[in-house]
Amino acid sequence: MHENDNTNTNRPSRRNILASLGGMGLSVCCGCRSTPLTGRPQLVFIPKSMEMSLGEQSYADVISKSTPSQNPAWVEAVQRTGQRIASVSNAPGFQWEFRLLASPTQNAFCLPGGKVAIYEGIIPLCENEAGLAVVMSHEIAHALAHHGAERMSQQAGVQGAGAVLGWAVSETSPMTRDLAMRAFGTGTQYGILLPYSRHHESEADSIGIQLMAKAGYDPAEAPLFWGRFGNAKSSSEAPPEWSSTHPSDSRRAADLAAKLPQAMQLYQSASNRFGRGERLA
């Protein structure tokens, strides 16, 4: 049921008030955040506390509907690799969790607060721990850079005051939780993901290769992984880059190869170096 905004013409409507408040929030918070390692200013106008809470709720929802992996070697690799990346992430306040889920889906995600899930289907493409580190550091980079919150802010700007009202009422409102699930990427397998932009994906690649190098994994594996990932797709599964929100896999591999000199310096300076780690497939 919708409230009539014209009930009393002598006072501003709720819609106008919320639009004004949303605009104030945008003007106050624009540029207040910048992404780690790249320093890009961001337009994000949801509080970090709400972002963390929504991440926890979304994670709990996904985990409750998923089956945990029964492959102990892979589970241990996910835990081991994740903890090493987390240790160099400089993310105070994150409560890290790493889960391997029994699904053929070739995907992974990290929600605000350090809630990481990997699907079994992507492990064979990783081949080794360094390949797994490519995937995990990329997803962790999305969370560190607040890409989901930035995407929610952009979507709310499109939806207008109604989205702001949903947030103002409660972070547990159906509107807010649905938007968070899609913005954070947990709806990917259901086809309702709000896609990250090419810029977000490229930025996560850039941050991710630095994270894996700092964690002691050979960054040379990053372009190799994206080469394998691209080769595993059929032509029907890989749309032309101009029609996709993601950079092409070949473009990503080339861009990461160009970043190797800087990443190798970080790798050589790492307190522990694991190379490619243990073989997984």
N, C-alpha and C positions, 0 to 999 in steps of 0.2 A: 504494500500500500504506500503511495507517495503522498507526501505532505504538500498542500497547495501553497506555493510561494507567494500567492497574491491575496492571502487571507486578510492581511492588514497592509494597505498600500502606504501607510505612514512610516513604515520601518523597512530597512533593507531586507531582501529575501535571504534565506539561508544559503541559496546558491551563490548570491553575490558576495556574501560574507566569506564563504569558503573559498571562492575564487580569489578574493583579496588576500586572505590568509595564505593561500597557496602561493600567490605571487610574492608576498612578503617573505615566505620561507625560501623561495627560489632566489630572491635577490640577496638575502642574508647569507645563504649557504653556498651560493655559486662561487667556486674557487676555494672553498674552505678545505677541500680535500685534494690530495694529489696522489697519484699512483706510486707505489714503491719502485725504486730502481729506474723508472723512466721519468718520474716527476711530472706527469701530465696532469693539469688541473681538471677537476671533475665537477659536474653538476649533479649532486646527490643531496636530496633533501628529506631523507628519512633518517631518524636517529640510529646510531650504531647499535644501541641497546635493542631497538625494534628489529633491526637487521639480524642480530644474533638470535633473538627469540624466534623469528620466522624461520631462520635456518634450522634451529633445533626442532621446531614443529614439523617442518617439511621432511627432515631426515627421519624423525620418528615414524612419520606416515609411510615413507618408502620402505624402511626396514621392517615395519609390521606386516607389509604385504609381500615381502621377499623371502627367499629361502637362502640361508647362509651356505657358503661353499663347504663341501666335505673333502676338499683336497688340502691336506695339512701343509704340504710343501709350498703351495701357492699362497695359502693364508699367512704362513710365516714370512714369506717374501714380501707380501703386501705390508705387513706390520713392520718389518725391518726397514724396508725402503721408505715407508711413510715417516717413521720416527726420525730417520736420518735427514730427510728433507725438512721436517718440522723443526729440527734442532737449529737450522740455519735460516729459518723463515722470519725471525724477528717479529713475531706476532703475539705480543702480550695480550692476555685475555682469551686466547683461543683454547678451547678444551678439545684436544685432538682425539678423533676416533677414526679407525681405519677398518673397513669391512670389505670382504670379498663375497659377492653374491652369485649364487648358482643360476646363471642365465647365459644363453649364447649371444646376448647383445654385445656388440663391440663398442662399449662406451664406458664412461666413468664420470664422476662429478665430485666437486667439493663445495659444500655449503658454508655460509658464514659461520665462523666459530671453529672451523677446522674439521667439519664432518665429511669424511671422504668415503666414497663407495666405488668399488671397481667391479665390473661385470666379468665373469670368467671368459666370455667370448673374446675379449681383447688380449688375454694372456699369451696365446700362441703367437700373435703378431709382435708382442714385446720381445719374445725369444729369450731375453735375459733380464737381470735386475736393472741394468742401465736403460733398457727399453721401457721397463715398467716405470722407472724414474722419469722418463720423458713424459709419459702419460700423467703420472701423479703430480709432477711439478707444474705441468701445464694447467691442470685443474685447480691445484692449490693457488696458482698465480691468479686465476679468476677471482678466488675468494679474497686473496690479499689485496687485489686491486679494486675490490668492491664493484665488480662488473655487474653482478646481479642487482645490487641496490641502484646502481646507475641506470640499468635497464628498466627497473621498476619506476624510477623517477621519470624517465622518458615516456614510459607508457602512461603514467598518471597524468603527465602533461597533455597527452593526447586525449585522455578520457575526461580531463577537466575536474571540476569540483567534486564530482561523484566519487572519484578515486580518493581524493583528499579526505572526504567524509568517511569513506571506508576505513582509512588509516586512523582518523581522529577518534572514531568510535571504539575500535579495538583492533589490535594486531591479530586477534583470533576470529575476526569477522570472515564469513565465507568469501567475500570479495577480495579481501587482502590476502588470505591464504591461497586462493586460487591464483592470483597474480604472482605471488611469491613462488609457488610451485613452478609456474611457467618461466618466470624470470630467472630462477636459480638453476633451471635445466633439469629438474627431476621429472618433468613430464615428457622427456624426449621420446621414450619408447611408445608413448600414446599419441605422438604426432601433434602435441599442443605446445611445444617449446617456443617461447619468444626467442628467436635466434640471436645469438651474439653477432655483433657487426664484424666485418672483416678487420676493422681496427682493433676491436677487443681481442679477436683471435690472434692477430699478429702480436699484440702487446703481451698476451699470455704466453705466446711462444718465446718472446724476448726475455720476459721475466723468468719463465720456466727453465730455459737453458742455463741461466745464471744460477738458479736455485740448485739444479742437479749437479752442476759443477762444484758449487760450494759444499754440497753434501758428499762429494767424493766420487761421483759417478762420471765416467768419461763422456763429455758432451758431444764427442764425435758420433755417438749413437743417435743423437736427435735427428739429423737429416736422414740417417739410415732407416729409422723407424717410420718416418713419414713416406719414404720411398716404398717400404713394405706395405704400409697401409694403403697407399694409392694403388699399388699393383694388385692388392687383394680385391679391389672393387671391379665390378663389371662396368662396362661403358654406360649401362642404364642407371647405375648407382652413383655415377660421378657426373653431375651437371656441369656445363661449362662455367668457368670461373665468373664470367660476367653476369650470370644468372643466379649465382649462389651468394649467400651471405658469408660464406667461408672462403678464404684463399684456397686455391687448388693445392692438392697435396704436393705436386711438383714445385709449385711456387714456395710453399712452406719449407720444403727440403732445401731449396736453393737459398732462401733467406736465412735459414738456420746455419747453413754451411758458411755463409758470409759472416756470421756472428761467432764462428768458432775461435778465431784468434783471441778475442777478449775472453771468451768462456774458458779456453785452455789456460789462460793466466790464472783465472779463479780456481780451476781444477788443480793446477800445480801448487797453489797456495793452500789448498784444503788440508786440514789437520790429519785426515785419513783419506786415502785414495783406494777405491774398491774396483777401479776399472769398469768392466762390464758386469761384475758380480757373478752370481750363480746363474747357470743356464736354467731356463724355465720350460722350454719347449724345443 
